[in-house]
Amino acid sequence: MRDAIVVPGHAVVGRDGAYRITRRCLELVAEAERLAAALAPEAVVLSGWSPRGGPTEAEQMRDAWRGPAVELVLETTARTTAENASRTLPLLLERGIERAVVVCALPHLPRARFLFRRLYGAAGIAASFAAVGSLRRPRAIVWELAALPLTPLQLRAARAELGRGRS
């Protein structure tokens, strides 16, 4: 099977106005490095944008990469988890990927699983997940609970975007 690892980014605007990936995002990259050493994937896809014109989440994750030599594919436009899934999908299909391991934070796992499995599965790519961290971060749990009602709408938008790309 042709495997890939997919890492959706996470960043915040610092007090100095710079958009930087978070410590949790660096933990996701470290987990992807460990997985890449074990799985020898065809590619590692790093996904995420920048709202300020500086380095994107994907570029910052690439710069943090210390893992094995593997094709690092950057998707630099996704702003949401649904966009991470829909915009990485064509990159996986171009490479003949059959299975993808999505690396995400543990509080993010239910939404990531919902979105990636539906979008990737419809294209014939099996999605599995590697969750990092714990559930002891109340702010992250509150964020995920607040985002949950938007998930079906984001899935519809992602499917529509993919449909436009195919025509």
C-alpha positions as CSV (number, residue, x, y, z in Angstrom):
1,M,0.0,0.0,0.0
2,R,1.1,3.5,-0.7
3,D,0.9,5.5,2.5
4,A,1.1,9.2,3.5
5,I,1.0,11.1,6.7
6,V,-1.1,14.3,6.8
7,V,-0.6,17.0,9.4
8,P,-3.2,19.8,9.7
9,G,-1.6,22.9,11.2
10,H,-2.4,25.1,14.2
11,A,-1.1,28.5,14.8
12,V,-1.9,31.7,16.7
13,V,-1.0,35.4,16.3
14,G,1.6,36.3,18.9
15,R,1.8,39.5,20.9
16,D,4.3,40.7,18.4
17,G,1.7,40.2,15.6
18,A,3.6,37.2,14.0
19,Y,1.5,34.2,13.0
20,R,3.3,31.1,14.5
21,I,2.6,27.5,14.8
22,T,1.8,26.4,18.4
23,R,3.7,24.1,20.7
24,R,1.0,21.6,20.1
25,C,1.6,21.9,16.4
26,L,5.3,21.1,17.0
27,E,4.2,18.0,18.9
28,L,2.1,17.0,15.8
29,V,5.2,17.4,13.6
30,A,7.3,15.3,16.1
31,E,4.6,12.6,16.0
32,A,4.6,12.7,12.2
33,E,8.4,12.3,12.3
34,R,8.1,9.2,14.5
35,L,5.4,7.7,12.2
36,A,7.5,8.5,9.1
37,A,10.4,6.6,10.5
38,A,8.2,3.6,11.2
39,L,6.0,3.6,8.1
40,A,8.3,4.9,5.4
41,P,5.4,6.8,3.7
42,E,5.5,8.1,0.1
43,A,4.9,11.6,1.4
44,V,4.1,13.8,4.4
45,V,1.6,16.4,3.7
46,L,1.7,19.6,5.8
47,S,-1.4,21.8,5.6
48,G,-2.3,25.3,6.8
49,W,-2.4,28.9,5.8
50,S,-1.2,32.3,7.0
51,P,-3.7,35.2,7.4
52,R,-0.9,37.7,7.5
53,G,1.2,37.1,4.5
54,G,4.1,35.6,6.4
55,P,5.2,32.0,6.5
56,T,2.2,29.6,6.4
57,E,1.5,26.9,9.0
58,A,2.6,24.4,6.4
59,E,5.9,26.2,5.7
60,Q,6.6,26.5,9.5
61,M,6.0,22.8,10.0
62,R,8.4,22.0,7.1
63,D,11.0,24.2,8.7
64,A,10.5,22.4,12.0
65,W,10.8,18.9,10.3
66,R,13.7,16.8,11.7
67,G,12.4,13.5,10.5
68,P,13.6,11.1,7.8
69,A,14.1,12.2,4.2
70,V,10.7,11.9,2.7
71,E,8.7,14.1,0.2
72,L,7.3,17.0,2.2
73,V,4.3,18.3,0.4
74,L,2.9,21.7,1.4
75,E,-0.7,22.7,1.2
76,T,-0.6,26.4,2.1
77,T,-4.3,27.6,1.7
78,A,-6.4,25.6,4.2
79,R,-8.0,27.7,7.0
80,T,-10.3,25.0,8.5
81,T,-10.1,21.3,9.2
82,A,-12.5,20.6,6.3
83,E,-10.2,22.6,4.0
84,N,-7.2,20.6,5.4
85,A,-9.0,17.5,4.3
86,S,-10.4,18.7,0.9
87,R,-7.2,20.5,-0.2
88,T,-4.8,17.7,0.8
89,L,-7.0,15.1,-1.0
90,P,-5.9,16.0,-4.6
91,L,-2.3,16.0,-3.5
92,L,-2.7,12.4,-2.2
93,L,-4.6,11.3,-5.3
94,E,-1.8,12.7,-7.5
95,R,0.7,10.5,-5.7
96,G,-1.5,7.3,-5.8
97,I,-1.9,7.2,-2.0
98,E,-4.2,4.5,-0.7
99,R,-3.9,5.1,3.0
100,A,-3.3,8.2,5.0
101,V,-2.5,8.7,8.7
102,V,-3.8,12.0,9.9
103,V,-1.9,13.4,12.9
104,C,-4.0,15.7,15.1
105,A,-4.5,16.8,18.7
106,L,-6.6,14.5,20.9
107,P,-9.4,17.1,21.5
108,H,-9.6,17.5,17.7
109,L,-9.9,13.8,16.9
110,P,-13.7,13.5,16.7
111,R,-14.1,16.4,14.2
112,A,-10.9,15.4,12.2
113,R,-12.2,11.8,12.0
114,F,-15.6,12.9,10.8
115,L,-14.3,15.1,8.1
116,F,-11.2,13.2,6.8
117,R,-12.9,9.8,6.7
118,R,-15.9,11.1,4.7
119,L,-13.8,13.1,2.2
120,Y,-10.9,10.7,1.9
121,G,-13.1,7.6,2.0
122,A,-15.3,8.9,-0.9
123,A,-12.1,9.0,-3.0
124,G,-10.9,5.5,-2.0
125,I,-8.3,6.6,0.5
126,A,-8.4,4.9,3.9
127,A,-7.9,7.3,6.8
128,S,-6.5,6.4,10.2
129,F,-5.5,8.7,13.0
130,A,-2.7,9.4,15.4
131,A,-3.8,11.7,18.3
132,V,-1.4,13.7,20.3
133,G,-1.8,15.2,23.8
134,S,-4.5,14.9,26.4
135,L,-8.0,16.1,27.2
136,R,-6.8,18.2,30.1
137,R,-6.9,21.4,28.1
138,P,-10.3,23.0,28.8
139,R,-9.9,25.7,26.2
140,A,-9.2,23.2,23.4
141,I,-12.3,21.2,24.4
142,V,-14.5,24.3,24.5
143,W,-13.2,25.3,21.0
144,E,-14.0,21.8,19.6
145,L,-17.5,21.8,21.2
146,A,-18.1,25.3,19.7
147,A,-16.9,24.2,16.3
148,L,-19.0,20.9,16.2
149,P,-22.3,22.4,15.0
150,L,-20.4,24.0,12.0
151,T,-18.9,20.7,10.9
152,P,-21.7,19.5,8.6
153,L,-21.8,22.8,6.9
154,Q,-18.0,22.8,6.4
155,L,-18.2,19.2,5.0
156,R,-20.8,20.4,2.5
157,A,-18.6,23.3,1.5
158,A,-15.5,21.0,1.2
159,R,-17.5,18.5,-1.0
160,A,-18.7,21.4,-3.2
161,E,-15.1,22.7,-3.6
162,L,-13.9,19.2,-4.6
163,G,-16.8,18.9,-7.1
164,R,-15.8,22.2,-8.7
165,G,-12.2,21.0,-8.9
166,R,-13.3,17.9,-10.8
167,S,-15.3,19.7,-13.5
